[in-house]
Structures are given as structure tokens and as C-alpha cells.
Amino acid sequence: MSAISVAESHRLEEKFPEVFKTSFLKRHGLLVGIAATLLYLVFCWFFFNVGPALQNGKWDRASIYIQDWYSWRAQPRLRFGEDGTVNPQWSSRGQYPEGAAIDWLVPRADGGMSVHFGPDRLEVTTAQVDVYLNGQVWPVTITDGAALAPDNAPDAIVQDRTKVLVDFGFEGQAEIRDNQVAVQRRFLGWANFLYDPRSPLWGHDLFSTIGLIFSGEQVVAGKSNAQLVLDEWLGNRAWQHGDILTKLLQTLVMAFVGTLLATLFAFPLAFFAARTITPNRAPNWLMKRFFDFIRSVDMLVWALFFTRGFGPGPIPGIAAIFFTDTGALGKVYAEALENVDDKQREGMKSVGASSASVNRYGVVPQVLPVFVSQSLYFWESNTRSATVIGAVGAGGIGLKLLEAMGTNSDWDKVAYMVLLILVVVFVFDNISTAIRSRLIGPAGH
């Protein structure tokens, strides 16, 4: 192919200037955008002190919290008695029944205790604590007012003022003082998830529970094993399954009722906000501003407002969802109405149909699938939002989640509730998607 002449080149440039003389942004817009984004990120890094925040972050504490999601800690305090004995004392959330034989916490013949951390262990007496690490023993001396680590102790044994800290890795930690040893013994899984220590079924796992239901001897006279299993599981005092499931159902009801009420109210109001349906500017403008106002106030703010008025419970949550979604759905509905095909409306008008009939038969059939689809999407989204507003007093599982996080020791229960929420959101997302696909067809079709 031969090159074009200079004259032909000038002629083409004059005829198609938009092709040959593009603006600077059109030619270098991508590079400018990338450079601006990088500069903005650098600005944010220094403006929000990201570097010092990362440097000063308590990553060791974060690691412990993450471990608490999928494991549990038994935390007895081994107190030194005046008679030379070592006596375990448990917190209010004891994971073992009173008097239970614990394989990793074994009494010694001399009144002391042996605490096993996998292959390592502690041999505790009131005068000395022997720390066994990797087959070696490191004696910690108990004196009046302090516990003293040996001078050549490894990194896992640290002298911290008057106490000695021992790190056994994932297996746990120990804090040795002059009057007690605080033990944290960690295990994979969730302790007593099925039954609490006071239950007659404590110690049964899932498989033995199934066998008990179908073939086991009756545990409690006058009650079937299946009923006993259900009652003991729901009534678990440590995990509170019954209360958590009730709060989860409350959250779902909040999301459903709030979205349903918003749909019922936004549907007729959207006709006043749509310019093509209501040409009168006054009601059209007022309705749009009303939608803007109630949707511009965040759902969390509405929840705080109604919680102050009605007190804690599901009513403030329903009201918060109703107000926010009425504005959002009203705007979406109005935009859908403004984009309907006018041919059907004109056909209804040509035969002398009333305005109500025109809207009923010429407009609603066109927009109804879109309306239902949008309402389903908001319902699915509100299932998540109801959890957040529940944390500020609007009830539901959000409040239960906040209570568990506030204890700073129930992170396994937090993980349990988060998983329940994820499962519910997944199920409702699929239900909503299936219904929307039937109404408006699969995505991309």
C-alpha cells in the first residue's frame, strides 16, 4: 500500500478534524487518570497516617481474636493454698462440669498440678513451677512477692516484672505469679456447642447424638430422646441457640415487613413523582423532594431516632427500613414510570379510557416486573442492613452480635452468628435472584 500525499493528508485533516486533532485528555486521559489516582492514594496515606497506624497496630492481639473465631480457650487459675496445695478456679464460663476429669489438667500426689500443652507441660507446686519445653525443663522459682525465671531461659519464657510469661504457641499460654498460675489452654473447635456442662447430654458429639435419637435408650423418663436433644440444644446456656435463632428470625421479619411497607407506600406515590404520569409540576416537585429527604437520611440515623422514641425492639428497625426504602424505591419507581412505552397509554386514551384505567392497563403491566424486581433486591439488601441497625438498639441478631463482641471473650459466638447471617443472606440472595429471573428474565437476556 502506497503512502498518501501531503496534500491528501491535509485534506483529510481539514475534513475530519475530530479524528486528527483530538484533545489532550482524549490522547492521554488514561495516563492522567492513573497518575491522579496514585497521587490521591499517596495523599490519603499521609493524611490518614496509614503508616503509623499499621506500625502501631496490635497485631498480636488481632491474631488472638482471629484464633478465638475457630478455637476456644479453657482458662483456669491455679491458686496456691496456704496448705501447699494448688487449687484450680474457673471463670463463670466454665467449659467443664463440676468434678469432671480433665485429661490435660491432672492433680499431683503432692498437691500440685500438671498442665499439659500438647507435648509440653507445666509441673506446678507452690514453691516452683517446672516448664517443660521441647524436652528440656526450665524451673521458675516462686518467692515472696515474685516469680523468677532462670537466667538462660529461651524466648518462650519471659520475665515481666514480678511475673513470668510462658508461650506454648497455639496450645496456649501461662502467666506465673507468686500466688497463682493463670492458664490459657487452647483447642480447635467450639466448646460445648451442642450441650452446656449442666446438660445430661454433655459430652455427646454430633454422631453420638444421632445414634441417641434413633437407637439409644431413653435418657430422661417421659421424654423422647429427640425432644430432649432439641430442648437441650436450644436451651444451651453457653451458646444460647434458641435466643440467637429467635433474634435472627426477628431480623428477617424486620427486613421483610419494612421492605413490604415501603413497597406499598412507594408504589402509588411514584405516580405523582413521575413527570410523564403527573404533568402538574407542583405535586411532581414536592413528591420528588419528599423522596430525596427521607432517603438522604441514613437508615442507621432513622434507627437511632426511632429507638429513642419507641425503645429497643423490632419496631424501630422496621420503621427505619420503611422510611429509607420508601424514598429509595419511590425514586426508582418514578424513573421506571418516566421510561414506559407511551404507545400503550395512547392506545388506551384513544378509546376514551379514564386516567385510572390508562395507568392500570397501559402503565402498570409494563413496570410491575421492574417494581417487584427492585423490591426483591431491596429486601435482600435489607436482610444485611437489619443486622447493622439492630446493633444500635433496633433488636434482632445485630444487638446479640454487639453484646457478644462487647464481652471481648465470646469471639467464637461472634463467628457463629456471622456464619448464620452469611447463610441466610446466601439463601435469600438465591431466592431473590430466582424470582427476579422469572419476572424479567436471566441477566444478559
matplotlib code that plots the C-alpha trace (Angstrom):
import matplotlib.pyplot as plt

x = [0.0, 1.5, 1.6, -0.9, 0.4, 0.9, -2.0, -4.3, -3.2, -4.1, -7.4, -8.3, -7.2, -9.5, -12.4, -12.1, -10.6, -12.1, -10.1, -6.7, -6.8, -8.0, -7.8, -5.0, -7.3, -8.5, -4.9, -3.5, -6.6, -5.8, -2.3, -3.6, -6.2, -3.7, -1.3, -4.1, -5.2, -1.7, -1.3, -4.6, -3.5, -0.2, -2.2, -4.5, -1.5, -0.1, -3.4, -4.8, -1.4, -1.7, 2.0, 2.0, -1.4, 0.0, 3.2, 1.4, -1.3, -1.7, -1.2, -0.6, -4.0, -5.6, -4.1, -5.6, -9.0, -8.8, -7.8, -10.8, -13.1, -12.2, -10.9, -11.7, -9.7, -10.0, -8.8, -8.4, -6.5, -4.3, -4.3, -1.7, -3.2, -1.6, -1.5, 0.8, -1.9, -2.7, -6.5, -8.0, -10.6, -12.7, -14.4, -18.2, -18.0, -16.6, -16.3, -16.4, -19.0, -18.0, -15.8, -15.2, -11.9, -9.8, -7.1, -4.8, -5.2, -4.1, -3.7, -0.3, 0.2, 2.0, -1.0, 0.4, -1.0, 0.3, -0.9, -0.3, 0.1, 0.4, 3.9, 5.0, 3.7, 3.9, 4.5, 3.1, 3.8, 3.6, 7.4, 8.4, 6.9, 8.8, 8.3, 8.9, 9.7, 10.9, 12.1, 14.0, 12.9, 13.2, 12.5, 10.6, 11.2, 8.3, 9.4, 7.5, 6.2, 7.6, 8.1, 11.6, 12.6, 16.0, 18.7, 19.3, 15.6, 14.6, 12.5, 9.2, 9.8, 9.8, 10.3, 7.8, 8.5, 7.2, 5.6, 6.8, 5.1, 5.3, 4.2, 3.4, 2.3, -1.2, -1.5, -1.8, 0.0, 0.7, 1.2, 3.1, 2.8, 3.8, 0.4, -1.2, -0.7, -3.2, -3.5, -4.9, -5.3, -6.4, -8.3, -9.6, -13.4, -16.2, -16.5, -19.9, -21.6, -24.2, -24.8, -23.6, -21.8, -25.1, -26.9, -27.5, -26.3, -22.9, -20.1, -22.1, -20.9, -23.0, -22.7, -23.4, -26.4, -27.8, -27.4, -29.1, -32.1, -32.7, -31.4, -30.4, -32.0, -34.3, -32.1, -34.9, -38.1, -41.2, -39.4, -38.2, -34.5, -35.3, -37.3, -34.6, -31.9, -33.9, -34.6, -31.1, -29.6, -31.9, -31.5, -27.7, -26.8, -23.4, -24.3, -28.0, -29.0, -32.7, -32.3, -29.9, -32.3, -35.2, -33.2, -32.2, -35.9, -36.6, -34.1, -35.6, -39.1, -37.8, -36.3, -39.4, -42.0, -40.0, -39.5, -43.1, -44.5, -42.0, -43.2, -46.9, -46.3, -43.8, -45.9, -48.8, -46.5, -44.2, -47.1, -47.2, -43.4, -43.2, -43.4, -45.0, -47.8, -48.4, -47.6, -48.6, -45.2, -46.3, -47.1, -44.4, -41.7, -43.0, -43.1, -39.6, -38.2, -40.0, -38.3, -35.0, -35.4, -36.3, -33.7, -30.9, -31.2, -29.2, -31.0, -28.8, -29.8, -33.5, -32.9, -31.3, -34.2, -36.9, -35.1, -35.3, -39.0, -40.1, -37.4, -35.3, -37.0, -38.0, -40.4, -37.6, -35.9, -39.0, -39.6, -36.0, -36.2, -39.6, -38.6, -35.3, -36.7, -39.8, -37.6, -35.2, -38.0, -40.1, -37.2, -36.5, -40.2, -40.7, -37.8, -39.2, -42.6, -41.0, -39.5, -42.6, -43.6, -46.3, -47.9, -50.0, -51.1, -52.0, -54.0, -56.0, -56.6, -57.8, -60.7, -61.8, -60.4, -60.2, -56.8, -57.1, -57.8, -54.9, -52.5, -54.0, -53.9, -51.4, -48.7, -48.7, -48.2, -45.1, -43.5, -44.8, -41.9, -39.4, -41.1, -41.2, -37.6, -36.4, -38.4, -36.9, -33.4, -34.1, -35.5, -32.3, -30.1, -32.2, -31.5, -27.9, -28.9, -31.2, -28.2, -26.4, -29.3, -30.0, -26.7, -27.9, -30.9, -33.3, -33.3, -32.6, -29.3, -27.3, -27.9, -26.9, -23.8, -22.8, -23.3, -21.0, -18.3, -18.6, -17.5, -14.2, -14.2, -17.0, -15.4, -16.4, -20.0, -19.4, -18.1, -21.2, -23.6, -21.7, -21.9, -25.6, -26.0, -23.9, -26.0, -29.3, -28.0, -26.9, -30.2, -32.2, -30.0, -30.6, -34.4, -34.5, -32.4, -34.6, -37.8, -36.3, -35.2, -38.7, -40.1, -37.6, -35.6, -32.0, -29.3, -28.0, -31.1]
y = [0.0, 3.4, 6.3, 9.2, 12.5, 15.6, 17.4, 14.4, 14.3, 18.0, 17.5, 14.6, 16.6, 19.5, 17.2, 15.1, 17.4, 15.4, 12.4, 14.1, 16.8, 15.1, 16.9, 16.3, 14.4, 12.0, 11.2, 10.9, 10.5, 7.0, 8.0, 11.2, 9.2, 6.6, 9.4, 11.3, 8.1, 7.4, 10.9, 10.7, 7.4, 9.0, 11.9, 9.6, 7.6, 10.7, 12.4, 9.4, 8.4, 4.9, 4.1, 4.9, 3.2, 0.0, 0.2, 0.8, -1.8, -4.5, -7.4, -9.9, -9.1, -9.3, -12.8, -13.9, -12.6, -14.5, -17.7, -17.2, -17.4, -21.1, -22.3, -22.0, -21.3, -23.0, -20.5, -21.9, -20.1, -22.4, -20.7, -21.5, -22.6, -22.0, -25.7, -26.2, -27.4, -25.9, -25.4, -24.7, -21.9, -21.5, -18.4, -18.1, -19.5, -22.9, -25.4, -28.5, -29.8, -29.6, -32.6, -33.6, -35.4, -33.2, -35.1, -32.0, -30.8, -33.6, -33.4, -34.5, -36.7, -33.8, -31.4, -29.7, -29.8, -31.0, -28.9, -30.4, -28.2, -30.9, -32.4, -29.6, -29.1, -27.3, -29.0, -26.6, -26.5, -23.6, -23.4, -23.9, -24.3, -26.5, -25.5, -28.4, -27.1, -29.2, -31.9, -29.5, -28.3, -24.7, -24.1, -20.9, -20.2, -18.8, -16.3, -14.0, -11.3, -12.6, -15.4, -15.6, -17.2, -18.8, -16.6, -18.7, -19.1, -19.4, -16.7, -18.5, -17.8, -14.0, -12.3, -9.4, -7.6, -9.8, -12.4, -14.9, -15.4, -18.7, -19.1, -22.6, -21.3, -22.3, -24.7, -21.8, -19.6, -19.4, -16.4, -17.5, -15.2, -15.6, -16.7, -18.4, -19.6, -18.2, -20.8, -20.4, -23.8, -23.6, -26.2, -26.3, -26.1, -24.5, -25.7, -27.2, -26.1, -28.8, -29.0, -27.0, -28.7, -28.8, -30.8, -34.6, -34.9, -33.1, -35.0, -36.3, -35.2, -35.0, -38.6, -40.0, -37.6, -39.0, -42.5, -41.5, -40.1, -43.3, -46.2, -45.1, -45.8, -43.1, -40.7, -38.8, -40.7, -39.4, -37.5, -38.9, -38.5, -36.4, -33.9, -33.9, -33.3, -30.3, -28.9, -29.2, -27.7, -24.8, -24.2, -24.4, -21.8, -21.1, -20.7, -19.6, -21.2, -20.6, -16.9, -16.4, -18.1, -16.1, -12.9, -14.0, -14.6, -11.1, -9.6, -11.4, -10.2, -6.6, -6.7, -8.3, -6.1, -2.9, -3.6, -4.6, -1.4, 0.7, -1.0, -0.5, 3.2, 4.0, 2.4, 4.9, 7.9, 7.2, 8.0, 11.6, 11.9, 10.7, 13.7, 11.6, 10.4, 13.6, 16.7, 19.1, 20.5, 21.3, 17.7, 16.3, 18.5, 18.1, 14.3, 14.1, 16.4, 14.2, 11.1, 12.9, 13.9, 10.5, 8.6, 11.1, 10.3, 7.1, 4.1, 4.0, 7.5, 6.7, 3.6, 5.8, 8.2, 5.6, 3.8, 6.9, 7.2, 3.6, 2.0, -1.0, -3.7, -4.6, -1.6, 1.0, -1.4, -1.8, 2.0, 2.8, 0.4, 1.6, 5.3, 4.8, 2.4, 4.4, 7.2, 5.0, 2.8, 5.9, 7.4, 4.1, 3.5, 7.1, 6.7, 3.5, 5.2, 8.0, 5.5, 3.5, 3.0, 5.6, 3.6, 1.6, 4.7, 6.4, 3.4, 3.4, 7.1, 6.8, 4.6, 7.1, 5.3, 7.1, 8.2, 5.4, 2.8, 4.2, 3.7, 0.4, -1.3, 0.8, 1.5, -1.0, -4.1, -2.6, -1.5, -4.2, -6.7, -3.9, -2.8, -6.3, -7.0, -3.8, -4.6, -8.1, -6.6, -4.2, -7.0, -9.0, -5.9, -5.1, -8.6, -7.4, -3.8, -5.1, -6.7, -3.3, -1.3, -4.0, -3.2, 0.3, -1.0, -1.9, -5.5, -8.6, -10.6, -7.3, -6.5, -10.0, -9.7, -6.5, -8.0, -10.9, -8.6, -6.4, -9.2, -9.5, -13.2, -14.6, -14.4, -18.0, -17.0, -13.9, -16.3, -18.5, -15.6, -14.2, -17.6, -17.7, -14.3, -15.4, -18.5, -16.5, -13.8, -16.5, -18.3, -15.1, -13.8, -17.0, -16.9, -13.2, -13.9, -16.8, -14.8, -11.8, -14.1, -15.4, -11.9, -10.1, -13.0, -14.0, -11.4, -10.6, -11.7]
z = [0.0, -1.1, 1.3, 0.8, -0.4, 1.8, 0.1, 0.6, 4.3, 4.7, 3.0, 5.3, 8.4, 7.3, 6.6, 9.7, 12.4, 15.2, 14.2, 13.7, 16.3, 19.4, 22.7, 25.2, 27.6, 24.8, 23.9, 27.4, 29.5, 30.8, 31.9, 33.6, 35.4, 36.7, 37.8, 39.6, 41.4, 42.5, 43.8, 45.7, 47.3, 48.4, 49.8, 51.7, 53.1, 54.8, 55.6, 57.4, 59.0, 57.5, 58.1, 61.8, 62.2, 60.7, 62.7, 66.0, 65.3, 68.0, 65.6, 68.3, 69.8, 66.4, 65.9, 69.2, 68.2, 64.9, 66.7, 69.0, 66.0, 65.3, 68.6, 72.3, 75.5, 78.8, 81.4, 84.9, 87.6, 89.7, 93.1, 95.7, 99.0, 102.4, 103.0, 100.0, 97.6, 94.1, 93.5, 90.1, 90.0, 86.9, 85.5, 85.2, 81.6, 82.7, 79.9, 82.2, 84.7, 88.3, 89.3, 85.7, 85.0, 82.6, 80.7, 80.4, 84.0, 86.3, 90.1, 91.5, 94.6, 96.4, 96.0, 92.9, 89.3, 85.9, 83.0, 79.6, 76.4, 73.8, 74.1, 76.6, 80.1, 83.4, 86.7, 89.3, 93.0, 95.5, 95.6, 92.0, 88.5, 86.1, 82.5, 80.0, 76.5, 73.7, 76.1, 78.4, 81.8, 83.0, 86.7, 87.7, 91.4, 93.4, 96.0, 98.4, 96.0, 92.6, 90.3, 88.9, 85.5, 85.0, 83.6, 80.5, 79.6, 76.0, 74.2, 75.1, 78.8, 79.5, 82.9, 83.1, 86.3, 89.1, 86.8, 84.2, 80.9, 79.1, 75.4, 74.2, 70.7, 69.6, 72.5, 75.0, 77.4, 81.1, 83.5, 86.6, 89.7, 93.3, 94.3, 91.2, 87.7, 85.1, 82.4, 78.9, 77.2, 73.5, 71.5, 67.9, 67.5, 69.6, 73.2, 74.3, 71.0, 71.3, 75.1, 78.1, 81.0, 83.1, 80.4, 80.9, 77.3, 77.9, 76.2, 73.2, 69.8, 66.6, 65.7, 69.1, 69.3, 66.1, 67.4, 70.6, 68.7, 66.6, 68.7, 72.2, 75.5, 76.9, 78.9, 80.7, 81.7, 80.0, 77.2, 73.9, 73.1, 70.0, 72.1, 74.8, 72.2, 70.7, 74.2, 75.4, 72.2, 72.1, 75.8, 75.7, 78.4, 76.9, 73.3, 73.6, 70.3, 71.0, 71.7, 68.7, 66.3, 67.6, 67.1, 63.6, 62.8, 64.2, 61.9, 58.9, 59.9, 60.3, 56.8, 55.2, 56.9, 56.4, 52.7, 52.2, 53.8, 51.8, 48.6, 49.3, 50.1, 47.3, 44.6, 44.5, 45.4, 42.5, 40.1, 41.5, 41.2, 37.5, 35.1, 32.3, 34.6, 36.6, 34.4, 37.2, 38.4, 42.0, 43.2, 41.0, 42.5, 46.1, 45.9, 44.5, 47.2, 49.8, 48.4, 48.4, 52.1, 53.6, 51.6, 52.2, 56.0, 56.5, 57.8, 60.8, 61.8, 61.4, 63.6, 66.3, 66.0, 66.4, 69.1, 71.2, 70.5, 70.8, 72.8, 71.8, 69.7, 66.2, 65.7, 65.3, 62.9, 60.8, 60.8, 59.8, 56.8, 55.9, 55.8, 54.0, 51.4, 50.7, 49.4, 47.5, 46.0, 45.2, 43.2, 41.4, 40.6, 39.4, 36.9, 35.7, 35.1, 33.2, 30.7, 29.9, 26.3, 25.6, 22.8, 25.2, 27.0, 23.8, 22.7, 25.9, 25.7, 22.0, 23.1, 25.8, 28.9, 32.1, 33.7, 36.3, 33.6, 31.4, 34.3, 35.4, 32.0, 30.0, 32.6, 35.4, 33.3, 31.8, 35.1, 37.5, 36.8, 37.4, 40.6, 42.0, 41.0, 42.7, 45.8, 46.0, 45.6, 48.5, 50.6, 50.0, 50.9, 54.0, 55.4, 55.8, 56.8, 59.6, 61.3, 61.4, 62.7, 65.2, 66.8, 67.8, 69.7, 66.9, 68.0, 66.1, 65.8, 65.4, 69.1, 70.1, 67.9, 69.6, 73.1, 72.2, 70.9, 74.0, 76.2, 74.3, 75.1, 73.0, 69.6, 68.8, 69.4, 67.1, 64.4, 64.9, 64.4, 61.4, 59.7, 60.4, 58.8, 55.8, 55.3, 55.5, 53.1, 50.6, 50.8, 50.4, 47.6, 45.6, 46.3, 45.2, 42.1, 41.1, 41.4, 39.5, 36.7, 36.3, 36.2, 33.9, 32.6, 33.3, 33.4, 30.0, 28.1]

ax = plt.figure().add_subplot(projection="3d")
ax.plot(x, y, z, "-o")
ax.set_aspect("equal")
plt.show()
